[in-house]
């Protein structure tokens, strides 16, 4: 493997088509403002590098990035690349990951609107992220110990598992399919509308109008805080351990809950069964169940 150390590159396609290169303590920055430094590369390793130019890693096969920084000017940093490992790195440019596959991200700091679109096979661990439209249309996600803040996250994703995560996010999991979330906190408005096959286990759910228009929705031993108008038009089976502010017109299934502030059943098609402290409540238009 060729080693390149302590250099600065600012020209267009500075290391285009490289195969078997270890770049250490290098900077991709300068007045020439060149793009696509490592485009079409193979077996690339970058350690303790600074990226301040656009599109550095496009169409790369076999890429490792360690202890590095991608600035706000390093936009669209990784597209169409496969077999990628990123550790201890700042990814701060917009659209930092698109159309990639077989990606591992560990102990990173992500500040990147529109991050992670159409990725196939990503494992993210011990990472913080801030984004909008985070991970949209991606598949085969495995997240552990991820702290995320932003809007419109995980929309249209498929086949995903999340464990020990904290998500502060609006409109999470819309239209998502086959998703399992364990031991996590999800705070935000309009959680998981139109999802199919969402399972929440030992989770805390916070925010208005969650889990509406869902199919195959399951909750096991979950808390619901400040959640009103929940489960509207949803197919749901749920065991909830806290009071729910209000439940509205669940389409089918069974919801077990210790207390409900208000139960609204004013749609003749809503056949969901509500068990409040073990007692069945159904077929009432609007009632106070406190």
N, C-alpha and C positions, 0 to 999 in steps of 0.2 A: 504494500500500500504506500503510495506517495504521500509524504508529509509536507504540508505547507504551513509555515508558522510566521506570526508577527508581521503580516503584510496587510496593506490596504488596497481594496479593489473598488473602482468606480466606473469601469468601462462596461459597455453592453455585453451581456453573455460572457462574463469574465472567465468562467470555468465551464463553459458549455460542453456537454457531452462527456464529462469526466467519468472515469471508471476506476474505483479503488483509490479514493483520495481522503486523507485525514487532514482537516483544516483546523488549526488551533491558534487561538489568540489573534484572530484576524478581524478586520473591519470592512464591511461592505457599505461604503459611504464616500461621498466626494462630489466635486463639481461636475464631472461628466454625467452624473445622474443616470447611470446605466441600469437597465432592467435585466431580469432573468439570469442571475449569476450562475445557477447550477442546472439550468434547464436540460432535460434529456439525459440526466446523469444516472449512474449506477454505483451502488456500494459507496455511499458518501457518508462521512462522519464529520460533524462540526462541533467543536468544543470551545467554550468560552469565546464565542464570536458575537459581533455586533452587526445587526442588519438594519440599515436605514434606507434601503432602496426597494423598489417594487418587485414582486413576483419571483423571489429567489429560487423556489423549489417547485417547479412545474414538470410533470411527466418524469419523475424520478422513481427508481426502483431500488429499494434497500437504502433507507435513510435514517441516520441517527443524529439527533441534535441534543447536546448537553450543555447545561449551565450557560445559556446564551440569552440574548435579548433581541426581540423584534419590536421596533418602535412603531408609533402611529403612522409613520411614512412608509413602513414596510407592509403595504397593503396586498391582499390576496397572496399570502406568502406560500401556501401549499395547496396546489390544485393538481388533480389527476395523478397523484403519487401513491405508491403501494409499499407495504412493509415498512412502516414508519414508527420510530420510537422517539419521543420527546420527553426529556426529563429536566427538572430544575430550571425551567426557561420561562421568560416573559413573552407572551404573544399578544401584542398590543395594537396590531394593525387590523383594519376592517377586513372581513371576509377571509379569515386566516386559514380556513380548512374547507375545501370543496372537492367533491367527487373523488375522495381518496378511499383506500381500503386497507384493512389490517393495520390499525393505528393503536399505539399505546401512548397515553399521556399520563405522566406521574409527577406530582409535586410541582405543578406549573401555576402560573398566574395569567389568566386569560382576560383581556379587556378587548372585545372584538365583536362589534355588531355583525349579525348575519354569519356567525361562526358555525361551521360544521354541517353545511348543507349536503345532502345526498352522499353521506359517508356510509360505507358498508363494512361493518366490523370494527368497532372502536371500544377500547377499554380505557376509562378515565378514573384515576385514583388520587386521593389526597390533593385535590386541586380546587382553586377558587376561580370563579368565572363571572363576568358581567357581560351581558349581550342582549340583543333583541333578535327574535326569530332564531334562537339558539337550536342547533341540531335539526333543523327542519328537513323532513323527508329522509331521514337516515334510518338505517336498519342494523340490527344486531349490536345493540348498545349494552355495555356493562359498566355501571358507575358505582364507585364506592368512596365514601367520605368526600363528596363533592359539595361545595357551598356555592350556590348560584343565585344571582340577583339580576332581574331583567324582565322584559315583557315577551309574551308570545313564544314561549319555549316548548320544545319537543313536539311541535305540531306535525302531524302525519307520520310520526315514527312508527316502526314495526319491530316486534321481537326485542324487547328491552327489559333489563333488570336494573333496579336501583336499590342501594343498601346504605344505610347510615348517612343519608344526604339531607341537606337543608336547602329548600328552594323557596325563594321569595319572588313570585312570578305571577303575572296575569296570563290567563288563557293557556295554561300548561296542558299538554297532552291532547289538544283538540284533534279529533279524527285519528288518534293513535290506536294501534292494534297490538294485542298480545303483550301487555306491559305488566310487570310486577314491581311493586315498590314496598320495601320492608324497612321498618325501624327508622322512619324518616319524618321530617316536618315539611309540609307544603302549605305555604301561605300565599293567598292571592285570590283574585276574583275569577269566577266562571271556570272552575277547575274541570278539565277533561270532558267538556261537552262533545257529544257525537263520537266518543271513544267506543271501542269494541274489544272486550277481553281485558279490562283493567282490573287488577287485583291489588288491594292495599292491605298490608298486614302490619299491625302494631305501629300505625302512623298517627300523626297529629295533623288535622286538616283545619285551616283557619281561613275564613273569608266568605263573602257573599255568594249565593247561588251556585254552589258546587254540584258537579256530578249530575247534570241534566242531559236528557236525550242519549243516555248511554245504553249499550247493549252488553250483556254478559258481565255486569259490574259486580264485584265482590269486595266487601270490607270485613276484615277479621280483627276484632279487638282494637278498634280505632277510636280516637278522640276527635270530636268536632267542636270547634270553638268559634263563636260569632258566625255561625253558618245558618243562613236563612234561605227559605225557598229551595231547599235541597231536593234532589232526586226527581225533579219534574220530568215526566215522560220517560223514565229510565226503567230498564229491566235490572233489578237489583236484589241481591241477597247480602244483608249487612248485619253485623253485630257491633254496636256502638256503645262505648262505655261512659259517655258524657251526655248531658242535655244537648239537644239540637234546638236552635231557636225556632225554626219552622221547617216543616216538610210539606211539599206540594205535589200532589197527583203522581205518585210513582206508578208506572205503567203495570208492572208485575213483580212478583217475588215477595220477599219478606224482609222487613226491617225491624230489628230488635234494639230497643233504646230505653234507657232508664227514665227519660223525661223529654217531653216536647213542649216548647212554648206555645206553638200553634200548629194544628194539623189542618191543611186545606185539601179537601177531596171534593172538588166541584166539577170534575170531568167524568162523565159516565164511562169513559174508556179506561180510567185509572183503576186497576184492580189490585194494586199492591197491598199486601197485608202489613199492618203496623202493630207491633207488640210493644206496649209501653209498660215497663216494669212487669212484664209477663202477661199483661191483659191486652186482649185484642181490641184495636180501634180501627174501624173501617166504615165505609159507606156514610160518612158524615160530611156535610158540605164544608162548614168552617166551625172548628171547635177549639176551645182553650183546654190544653191538656196539662197544665202545670198543677 
